[in-house]
Amino acid sequence: MLIAITGANGKLGRLIIHQLLKKVPASQVVACVRDPQSMQEYKEIGVDVRYCDYDQPDSLDQALVGASHLLLISSSHQDDHTRFQQHSRVIEAANKSNVGHFMYTSFAFLEKSSLSLTHLHLATERAILSTGIPHTFFRNALYTDFVAALDLQTAITKGFLRVSPGDWMFNSVSRLDLALGIAAVLSEPDRHQHKSYELTSTHPWTFPELTSALSELTGKPISLQEDPAMQHWIFGFLGKIQTSTISNDLEQLIGHPTASLKESIRPFISTATLP
Ligand SMILES: NC(=O)c1ccc[n+]([C@@H]2O[C@H](COP(=O)([O-])OP(=O)(O)OC[C@H]3O[C@@H](n4cnc5c(N)ncnc54)[C@H](OP(=O)(O)O)[C@@H]3O)[C@@H](O)[C@H]2O)c1
């Protein structure tokens, strides 16, 4: 088995490789990146680090030589049309290669939302299915990191979190939990062919729960302030997706509950603010 992973030096990619190396020998892992220098430490322990740029079709053919399994980590390009073109090039290269199992990091809640992001992921899933290569789709929930856009530090300083009014409920997970689940699949891929996993938490959360978690972590009372005048892109984005769907797929893959909201937001709070 030779597993090629694109986006390997990204935040999720690094975590996946770190977890995967606890389960399979480094000689079975190919890290596909635009900047091979950035993966020097992995090269030193035996990971095959290959140049791969979604915009350079030749590099994709080269990166997939000998790979039996491929994990395409969705592109981080800002424009969803460009992202789809990039994904299509990877799919074309996989089709020409001997890749026998195509895995892809998609997005959860796809059927319940309608925006260009969800169209991109559905279109990519369909394009992968059309190749006939056995697949596994990881439909990842929102990364809990989105809370960074809510400016928790200011909320802690002022004693209140300002949000746009609404009946908000979110299902988010940490990248680490996603990496644990994806690495579990990558290490025993045959059991997971032709599956689509909704990698969500089993506990969606609300803003009152977020302020409670903030209060518990900091030992300070933090209230919620709904402000109709609040203008922030994050609320525009969140308002277009319905992210409260629950699945236990991730917990089953990792064999334990996903990180709690309190633990997941800890990295977004300055240690100086913690008791
Ligand atoms: N579920 C969510 O809430 C959520 C949130 C944000 C993003 N995402 C998606 O999840 C993906 C992984 O997340 P992440 O946190 O690991 O993102 P990240 O840290 O930004 O990593 C993105 C990876 O994609 C690579 N990449 C970008 N353009 C490329 C190209 N043209 N050719 C080859 N590689 C390219 C980057 O390589 P370089 O280092 O060379 O740029 C990097 O390794 C993102 O790319 C995005 O599609 C999901």
The ligand as an SDF file (V2000), in Angstrom:
LIG
                    3D

 48 52  0  0  0  0  0  0  0  0999 V2000
  -14.4470   22.2720    7.2590 N   0  0  0  0  0  0  0  0  0  0  0  0
  -14.0420   23.5230    7.4480 C   0  0  0  0  0  0  0  0  0  0  0  0
  -14.5310   24.2540    8.3310 O   0  0  0  0  0  0  0  0  0  0  0  0
  -12.9510   24.0790    6.5990 C   0  0  0  0  0  0  0  0  0  0  0  0
  -12.4280   25.3230    6.9010 C   0  0  0  0  0  0  0  0  0  0  0  0
  -11.3790   25.8110    6.1250 C   0  0  0  0  0  0  0  0  0  0  0  0
  -10.9050   25.0540    5.0650 C   0  0  0  0  0  0  0  0  0  0  0  0
  -11.4600   23.8440    4.7790 N   0  0  0  0  0  0  0  0  0  0  0  0
  -10.9660   22.9960    3.6600 C   0  0  0  0  0  0  0  0  0  0  0  0
  -10.1220   21.9910    4.2270 O   0  0  0  0  0  0  0  0  0  0  0  0
   -8.8530   22.0040    3.5590 C   0  0  0  0  0  0  0  0  0  0  0  0
   -7.7590   21.5960    4.5210 C   0  0  0  0  0  0  0  0  0  0  0  0
   -7.7850   22.4860    5.6150 O   0  0  0  0  0  0  0  0  0  0  0  0
   -6.4450   23.0280    6.2470 P   0  0  0  0  0  0  0  0  0  0  0  0
   -6.8190   23.6430    7.5110 O   0  0  0  0  0  0  0  0  0  0  0  0
   -5.3980   21.9830    6.2140 O   0  0  0  0  0  0  0  0  0  0  0  0
   -6.0610   24.1730    5.1910 O   0  0  0  0  0  0  0  0  0  0  0  0
   -4.6080   24.8010    4.9540 P   0  0  0  0  0  0  0  0  0  0  0  0
   -3.7910   24.7370    6.1890 O   0  0  0  0  0  0  0  0  0  0  0  0
   -4.8280   26.1270    4.3140 O   0  0  0  0  0  0  0  0  0  0  0  0
   -3.9420   23.8080    3.8980 O   0  0  0  0  0  0  0  0  0  0  0  0
   -4.3210   23.7980    2.5580 C   0  0  0  0  0  0  0  0  0  0  0  0
   -3.3570   22.8920    1.8110 C   0  0  0  0  0  0  0  0  0  0  0  0
   -3.7170   22.9170    0.4200 O   0  0  0  0  0  0  0  0  0  0  0  0
   -2.5220   23.1040   -0.3220 C   0  0  0  0  0  0  0  0  0  0  0  0
   -2.7430   23.7260   -1.6000 N   0  0  0  0  0  0  0  0  0  0  0  0
   -3.3530   24.9050   -1.8450 C   0  0  0  0  0  0  0  0  0  0  0  0
   -3.2900   25.1790   -3.1690 N   0  0  0  0  0  0  0  0  0  0  0  0
   -2.6210   24.1550   -3.7450 C   0  0  0  0  0  0  0  0  0  0  0  0
   -2.2330   23.8660   -5.0760 C   0  0  0  0  0  0  0  0  0  0  0  0
   -2.4960   24.6950   -6.1010 N   0  0  0  0  0  0  0  0  0  0  0  0
   -1.5690   22.7180   -5.3020 N   0  0  0  0  0  0  0  0  0  0  0  0
   -1.2660   21.8700   -4.2980 C   0  0  0  0  0  0  0  0  0  0  0  0
   -1.5930   22.0850   -3.0180 N   0  0  0  0  0  0  0  0  0  0  0  0
   -2.2610   23.2240   -2.7470 C   0  0  0  0  0  0  0  0  0  0  0  0
   -1.6840   24.0130    0.5580 C   0  0  0  0  0  0  0  0  0  0  0  0
   -0.3550   23.9830    0.1200 O   0  0  0  0  0  0  0  0  0  0  0  0
    0.6170   25.2760    0.2470 P   0  0  0  0  0  0  0  0  0  0  0  0
    1.1990   25.1760    1.6350 O   0  0  0  0  0  0  0  0  0  0  0  0
    1.6120   25.0760   -0.8270 O   0  0  0  0  0  0  0  0  0  0  0  0
   -0.2350   26.4940    0.0680 O   0  0  0  0  0  0  0  0  0  0  0  0
   -1.9040   23.3490    1.9080 C   0  0  0  0  0  0  0  0  0  0  0  0
   -1.0790   22.2200    2.0470 O   0  0  0  0  0  0  0  0  0  0  0  0
   -8.7270   23.4200    3.0150 C   0  0  0  0  0  0  0  0  0  0  0  0
   -7.8340   23.4410    1.9150 O   0  0  0  0  0  0  0  0  0  0  0  0
  -10.1530   23.7590    2.6360 C   0  0  0  0  0  0  0  0  0  0  0  0
  -10.4760   23.2190    1.3730 O   0  0  0  0  0  0  0  0  0  0  0  0
  -12.4500   23.3300    5.5390 C   0  0  0  0  0  0  0  0  0  0  0  0
  1  2  1  0
  2  3  2  0
  2  4  1  0
  4  5  1  0
  4 48  2  0
  5  6  2  0
  6  7  1  0
  7  8  2  0
  8  9  1  0
  8 48  1  0
  9 10  1  0
  9 46  1  0
 10 11  1  0
 11 12  1  0
 11 44  1  0
 12 13  1  0
 13 14  1  0
 14 15  2  0
 14 16  1  0
 14 17  1  0
 17 18  1  0
 18 19  2  0
 18 20  1  0
 18 21  1  0
 21 22  1  0
 22 23  1  0
 23 24  1  0
 23 42  1  0
 24 25  1  0
 25 26  1  0
 25 36  1  0
 26 27  1  0
 26 35  1  0
 27 28  2  0
 28 29  1  0
 29 30  1  0
 29 35  2  0
 30 31  1  0
 30 32  2  0
 32 33  1  0
 33 34  2  0
 34 35  1  0
 36 37  1  0
 36 42  1  0
 37 38  1  0
 38 39  2  0
 38 40  1  0
 38 41  1  0
 42 43  1  0
 44 45  1  0
 44 46  1  0
 46 47  1  0
M  CHG  2   8   1  16  -1
M  END
$$$$
